[in-house]
Amino acid sequence: MPRPQVKSFAEPDEVRTLPLVRFESVSIGEGHVGHCTFDPGWRWASSMGPLLGTASCPIRHVGYTVEAAGSHELKGLAGARSIFRLATSA
């Protein structure tokens, strides 16, 4: 049986900093959880695609937005688009 584990992004296991993005990750058993901070202007096509030589990210994602200025858009390989905006309270 797996044992309980506690991890924090205050002390990530790995940090990668590239132009306009910072990737932090923690490992939990055989799994990994990542936290990304994208600066305004970050685009896969111009920021990551040339480094990896791919038109889109090859990693499967499950995610959520914690904080955003304005909105951000995700485009799937099949052409589906999702636009994320944080709700504002009155």
N, C-alpha and C positions, 0 to 999 in steps of 0.2 A: 504494500500500500504506500502511495506517495506520502511524503511528510510535508506538513505545512511550511510554507516559505514566505518571507516578508522581504520585499524589494522596494526601492525608492528611486525615482529619477533624480533625487537630490544627490545620489551617488550611483550614476549609471555604470554598467559594466563596460560599455563601449561608447565613445563619442566620435563622430565624424563631422567635420566642418568643411563645407564646400561653398563656393560662391552662392550667396542668397539663401542658403539652407543649412540647418544644424540638425543632425540625426543623433539621438541618444537611444540606447537600448539596454534592457535588462534581460537576463536569462532566468527562466523559471523552469526547472526540470529540463525537459527536452524542448520546451517552447521558448519563444522570444517575444518581447513586447517592445514596441518602438514608440518614440515620441519625436515628432518633427516640428521644427519651427521654420516656417517659410517667410522670407522677407518679401516685401512688395516687388513685383516684377518677375518673381520666379516662374519659370515655365519649363516643363519637361523638355520640349523641343529645343530650347536654347541653353538650359542650365544643366541637364543631365544626359539627354540623348546623345550629344556629341562625345561625352566621356565614356558612355557604355556602348555606343554604336547601335542603339535601339530606338525605334520610333515611339515606344511606350515602356512603362515600367514592367519588368518581368516578374515582379513579386506579387503574390496574392495579398489583398488588403481587406482588413476589417477595421473600420475606424469611426471616429467621431470628432467633432469640432469643439474645442474648449473655448477658444477666443478667436475673434476675427475682426479685422477692420474692413468693412464693406462686405464682400462676398468672395467665394472662390468656386471654381467650376472643375468638375471631373468629367473626363470623356472616356468612355469605355471603348474597347477594341471594336465592338460591333456598332459603334456610333452613338450609343446612348449617352445622354448628357445629364448631369446632376449639378444643380447650382445650390450652394450652401450659404445661408445667411443666418446670423444669430438673431433671435427674437429680442426686441427691446421692450422694456417694461415702462409703464406710464408713471 
